[in-house]
Amino acid sequence: MNITINLKDGVPIYRQIANQIRYMVASGILKAGEEISAVRTLALKLNVTPNTVVKAYSELEAAGVIYKRRGAGTYISDQESPLASKERRKIIEGRIDDLLAEAHQLDYSTEELIEITKERQSVLNKSDKSNENQNKSNGEES
């Protein structure tokens, strides 16, 4: 689990930890049932107090992203749970909010953003199909 702390960021360290774990779960880097670092291990690795990691893990547990097994560790929750679904939506909404704010600063209208989004999706779809065809020609499953 690769987490980076930015001390110059205005975001509290525990929140940076929680946000990065959320992202790793939402993007599939961390999978349901996978054990994550123990509090003390992660605290030592990041050079933060164990209480900082406890606070991050508590936030993630309350959101349904992780769960603890007493004496056995901390694990990624099944992402089909309603809480985890809300968490994934929260991540996307945050990114959309950032995009909308930046687009507003650059004088893009909502309609222009929607059009750009559709164009980008079309490019990504073509890229996905190209990669899928390449994998098939190499004898790989997609």
TIPA-908246 format. One line per field, with one value per residue (C-alpha): residue number from 1; residue in one letter; x, y, z. Coordinates in Angstrom, 2 decimals, m for minus. Layout:
BEGIN
pos NUM|...
code A|...
px X|...
py Y|...
pz Z|...
// end
This chain:
BEGIN
pos 1|2|3|4|5|6|7|8|9|10|11|12|13|14|15|16|17|18|19|20|21|22|23|24|25|26|27|28|29|30|31|32|33|34|35|36|37|38|39|40|41|42|43|44|45|46|47|48|49|50|51|52|53|54|55|56|57|58|59|60|61|62|63|64|65|66|67|68|69|70|71|72|73|74|75|76|77|78|79|80|81|82|83|84|85|86|87|88|89|90|91|92|93|94|95|96|97|98|99|100|101|102|103|104|105|106|107|108|109|110|111|112|113|114|115|116|117|118|119|120|121|122|123|124|125|126|127|128|129|130|131|132|133|134|135|136|137|138|139|140|141|142
code M|N|I|T|I|N|L|K|D|G|V|P|I|Y|R|Q|I|A|N|Q|I|R|Y|M|V|A|S|G|I|L|K|A|G|E|E|I|S|A|V|R|T|L|A|L|K|L|N|V|T|P|N|T|V|V|K|A|Y|S|E|L|E|A|A|G|V|I|Y|K|R|R|G|A|G|T|Y|I|S|D|Q|E|S|P|L|A|S|K|E|R|R|K|I|I|E|G|R|I|D|D|L|L|A|E|A|H|Q|L|D|Y|S|T|E|E|L|I|E|I|T|K|E|R|Q|S|V|L|N|K|S|D|K|S|N|E|N|Q|N|K|S|N|G|E|E|S
px 0.00|1.74|0.57|2.24|1.81|2.07|2.87|2.32|m1.22|m3.94|m5.64|m5.09|m2.74|m5.37|m7.67|m4.88|m4.40|m8.13|m8.58|m5.73|m7.06|m10.53|m9.03|m7.06|m10.25|m12.38|m9.76|m9.33|m5.77|m7.04|m9.61|m12.38|m11.03|m7.45|m5.63|m4.17|m1.25|m1.53|m1.83|1.68|3.24|1.64|2.43|6.12|6.19|4.62|6.46|3.21|1.72|m0.36|m3.30|m3.24|m3.63|m6.28|m8.28|m8.00|m8.98|m11.91|m13.22|m12.87|m14.56|m17.49|m17.84|m17.87|m14.61|m12.74|m13.58|m11.59|m11.34|m10.42|m6.90|m6.70|m6.19|m7.97|m9.47|m11.08|m14.88|m16.97|m17.57|m21.10|m22.25|m24.49|m21.99|m19.13|m21.29|m21.94|m18.22|m17.40|m20.01|m18.52|m15.11|m16.58|m18.63|m15.50|m13.64|m16.59|m16.80|m13.10|m13.56|m16.59|m14.73|m11.75|m13.98|m15.78|m12.43|m11.61|m15.02|m16.35|m20.11|m21.74|m22.82|m19.23|m18.05|m20.67|m19.56|m15.88|m16.78|m18.62|m15.66|m13.22|m15.48|m15.54|m11.73|m11.49|m13.99|m11.96|m8.78|m10.42|m11.58|m8.14|m6.50|m9.05|m8.36|m4.60|m4.95|m7.02|m4.44|m1.76|m3.83|m4.69|m8.07|m9.56
py 0.00|3.13|6.28|9.67|12.46|16.09|18.27|21.45|20.38|22.02|18.65|16.97|13.98|11.49|12.69|12.33|8.73|8.01|9.66|7.71|4.41|5.32|5.97|2.70|0.81|2.63|2.12|m1.58|m1.35|m2.65|m5.43|m6.70|m8.96|m7.72|m7.03|m3.55|m2.40|m2.54|0.84|0.82|m0.46|2.27|4.94|3.98|3.86|7.33|8.78|9.81|8.99|5.82|8.04|9.67|6.28|5.23|8.35|7.61|3.96|4.96|7.28|4.53|1.98|4.33|4.80|1.05|1.02|m1.20|m3.52|m4.89|m8.46|m8.42|m9.75|m10.58|m7.24|m4.69|m5.56|m3.94|m4.27|m5.80|m2.89|m4.03|m2.82|0.28|2.23|1.45|2.45|5.80|6.16|5.60|8.17|10.63|10.27|10.93|13.87|15.43|15.09|16.51|19.45|20.16|19.90|22.21|24.79|24.72|24.83|27.84|29.60|28.85|30.16|26.80|26.32|23.16|22.32|22.63|20.36|17.76|17.86|17.51|14.62|12.83|13.35|11.99|8.99|8.24|8.36|6.08|3.62|3.41|2.92|0.16|m1.66|m1.29|m2.74|m5.56|m6.44|m6.28|m8.66|m11.09|m11.09|m11.85|m14.75|m12.99|m12.87|m9.46
pz 0.00|m1.25|0.55|0.23|2.76|1.63|4.64|2.58|1.71|3.79|4.19|7.59|7.45|8.64|5.84|3.26|4.40|4.30|0.89|m0.66|0.68|m0.64|m4.06|m4.03|m3.20|m5.78|m8.49|m7.70|m6.40|m3.06|m3.32|m1.05|1.68|1.26|4.51|4.89|7.01|10.78|12.49|13.94|10.71|8.61|11.22|11.18|7.39|7.07|10.08|11.78|15.16|15.48|16.53|13.08|11.39|13.94|13.05|9.31|9.81|12.05|9.35|6.73|8.99|9.65|5.88|5.27|3.32|5.79|8.67|11.58|12.75|16.40|16.74|13.04|11.27|9.13|5.76|2.74|2.80|0.05|m2.31|m3.06|0.34|0.32|2.42|0.05|m2.91|m1.24|m0.64|m4.33|m5.29|m2.81|m4.50|m7.95|m6.70|m5.19|m8.48|m10.41|m8.00|m8.59|m12.36|m12.31|m10.25|m12.61|m15.69|m14.24|m13.75|m17.40|m18.56|m19.77|m19.65|m18.32|m21.87|m23.12|m20.30|m21.20|m24.84|m23.89|m21.56|m24.39|m26.73|m24.15|m23.46|m27.18|m27.33|m24.27|m25.74|m28.96|m26.94|m24.86|m28.01|m29.58|m26.45|m26.34|m29.98|m29.36|m26.39|m28.46|m31.25|m28.64|m27.31|m24.04|m22.37|m21.58
// end
